[in-house]
Structure formats: structure tokens, C-alpha cells
Amino acid sequence: MKTASIIALGFLLLIMQSTIAVFIPLEVFVPNAALAVVIYMGLHSYSAGYGAVVSFVIGYLMDTFAGSPLGMYTFVAVAVFLLSRTAALRLFLKGWIFEIALTLAWATVAGVLGLLVRGLFDQDFRSLLTHLKIVFFKAAATAVVAPLVFRAMAWLERVTAKRKAEGKVFRG
């Protein structure tokens, strides 16, 4: 139930992101809210195996929505989860300022990783340099929505924990 809920939230955020992209004239200001779900899992008590698998699925959905080479965002999502999980073991900061700052950092890392992977497929380095300028703006937009996504994830955790405690979990 928890896994399906997290993936459904990621899917819903990707739908919202795609819808927002239609209405915002500049693509650079469209946040990658599904990446914030991956960062949240890395910063909180999700096991490495579980989080990597869920990040893989969310990354695959990101690839499907973006029309990018299959595996690009999948790799980036799993890498960002593992990196943010490693950082979470060392950092014990809490609060929305920390959420924004760390999401900004990890979204920038994700953007650069995405460009590096794209460089394997695309030999037009001038295009990559143009996209490098956009990475920070997209990371900033993602950081702005991160506290909302983090609150949604915390709510999902509470609901699934409560349902599990009550014995209302679907056991397919």
C-alpha cells in the first residue's frame, strides 16, 4: 500500500508538472516535483533497497513523461536517492529552510547528472551548455515546491502507518 501510494503520488506530480508546463511560457520555471519525492525518501528512513526500487520506478515514469532516452532519469533518480540517503546519514537538520536548500543542491546535481548522461547520446555540446544554464532555474523551481511535496509524503506515511496499525492494509 505504501509503495503504491508513493508511486501514485509521483505519477500525480508528473501529471501536474506536465500540465503546468503547458501554461508557463518558460520551461525553466517548471519544477520537477517527482524528484522531490525521491529526495524525501533519501532524507528519511527508507532502506536503500526499497528506496532505490521506488526511485527506479519514479525515474522510469519521468523518462516516459519527458520523452528522454529511456534510462536517463531512471539512473538520475536512483543516483540522487542514494546520494541524498548518504548525506542524510551525516546531516541531522530539520525544517523547511533545510528542505529547500538540500532540494536545491540535489536537484542541481540531478540536472548535471542528466546532462552528463544526455552527453552520451547527444554529441552537440553547444546544446548541452545551453541546457546547463537552465539546470539551476529548474532546480530552484523544484526547491520552491519541495516543502509541499515533503508534507504530502509525511501525510502519506502517517496514513499508511495508521492503516497498517488498524489492520486495514490490502494483502493481495
C-alpha positions in Angstrom: 0.0 0.0 0.0 2.8 2.4 0.9 4.7 1.7 -2.2 1.7 2.1 -4.4 0.9 5.4 -2.7 4.3 6.8 -3.2 4.4 5.8 -6.9 0.9 7.2 -7.3 2.0 10.5 -5.7 5.0 10.6 -8.1 2.7 9.9 -11.0 0.2 12.6 -9.9 3.1 15.1 -9.6 4.3 14.3 -13.1 0.8 14.9 -14.5 0.7 18.2 -12.6 4.2 19.1 -13.8 3.2 18.3 -17.4 0.1 20.4 -17.1 1.9 23.4 -15.6 4.5 23.2 -18.4 1.7 24.0 -20.9 0.6 27.1 -19.0 4.0 28.5 -18.1 5.7 30.1 -21.1 9.2 29.4 -19.9 10.1 25.8 -19.3 12.9 26.7 -16.9 10.4 27.6 -14.2 8.6 24.2 -14.2 9.6 22.3 -11.1 10.5 18.6 -11.1 8.2 17.7 -8.1 8.7 13.9 -8.6 12.4 14.4 -8.0 11.4 16.0 -4.6 9.7 12.6 -3.7 13.0 10.8 -4.4 14.9 13.3 -2.3 12.4 13.0 0.5 12.9 9.2 0.5 16.7 9.7 0.6 16.5 12.1 3.6 14.1 10.0 5.6 14.2 6.4 7.0 13.7 4.4 3.7 16.0 1.4 3.3 18.5 1.6 0.4 16.9 -1.3 -1.5 13.3 -0.2 -1.1 14.1 3.4 -1.9 16.2 2.5 -4.9 13.4 0.4 -6.4 10.8 3.1 -5.9 13.2 5.7 -7.2 13.8 3.5 -10.2 10.0 3.3 -10.9 9.6 7.1 -10.5 12.6 7.7 -12.7 11.2 5.4 -15.3 7.9 7.4 -15.2 9.9 10.6 -15.6 11.6 9.1 -18.7 8.2 8.2 -20.1 6.7 11.7 -19.5 9.8 13.6 -20.7 10.4 11.5 -23.8 14.0 11.4 -23.0 16.3 8.4 -23.8 15.0 5.5 -21.7 17.0 5.1 -18.6 18.3 8.7 -18.3 16.0 9.9 -15.5 15.9 6.4 -14.1 19.6 6.5 -13.5 19.5 10.0 -12.2 16.6 9.3 -9.8 18.3 6.2 -8.2 21.7 8.1 -8.0 20.0 11.1 -6.3 18.2 8.8 -3.9 21.4 7.0 -2.9 23.4 10.3 -2.7 20.8 12.0 -0.6 20.5 8.9 1.6 24.2 9.1 2.2 24.0 12.7 3.1 21.1 12.1 5.4 23.2 9.7 7.5 25.6 12.6 8.1 23.1 15.6 8.4 20.5 15.9 11.1 19.0 19.2 10.2 15.2 19.7 10.1 12.9 22.5 8.9 11.6 23.9 5.7 14.8 26.0 5.0 16.9 22.9 5.2 14.4 21.1 2.8 14.6 23.9 0.3 18.4 24.2 0.5 19.1 20.5 0.2 16.5 20.1 -2.6 18.2 22.9 -4.5 21.5 21.2 -4.1 20.3 17.7 -5.1 18.1 19.0 -7.9 21.2 20.8 -9.3 23.2 17.5 -9.0 20.4 15.7 -10.8 20.3 18.3 -13.6 24.1 18.0 -14.1 23.9 14.2 -14.0 21.1 14.3 -16.6 23.2 16.5 -18.8 26.2 14.1 -18.5 24.0 11.1 -19.4 22.5 13.1 -22.3 26.0 13.9 -23.4 26.5 10.2 -24.1 23.6 10.2 -26.6 23.9 13.8 -27.9 27.2 15.0 -29.4 26.0 18.6 -29.7 28.0 20.1 -26.8 26.7 23.6 -27.6 23.2 22.4 -26.8 24.4 20.9 -23.6 26.0 24.2 -22.5 22.7 25.9 -23.2 20.9 23.4 -21.0 23.5 23.8 -18.3 22.2 27.4 -17.8 18.7 26.1 -17.3 19.6 23.5 -14.7 19.8 26.0 -11.9 16.5 27.6 -12.7 14.7 24.2 -12.8 16.5 23.3 -9.5 15.3 26.5 -7.9 11.7 25.8 -9.0 11.9 22.3 -7.6 13.3 23.6 -4.3 10.4 26.0 -4.0 7.8 23.2 -4.2 9.8 20.8 -2.1 8.2 21.7 1.3 4.8 21.0 -0.2 5.9 17.6 -1.6 7.6 16.8 1.7 4.4 17.5 3.6 2.5 15.3 1.2 5.0 12.4 1.7 4.8 12.8 5.5 1.0 12.7 5.3 1.2 9.5 3.2 3.5 8.0 5.8 1.0 8.8 8.6 -2.0 7.5 6.7 -0.3 4.2 5.7 1.1 3.7 9.2 -2.3 4.3 10.7 -4.0 1.9 8.3 -1.3 -0.7 8.9 -1.8 -0.4 12.7 -5.6 -0.8 12.2 -5.1 -3.8 10.1 -6.7 -2.2 7.0 -3.8 -2.9 4.7 -4.7 -4.8 1.5 -2.9 -8.1 1.5 -3.1 -9.1 -2.2 
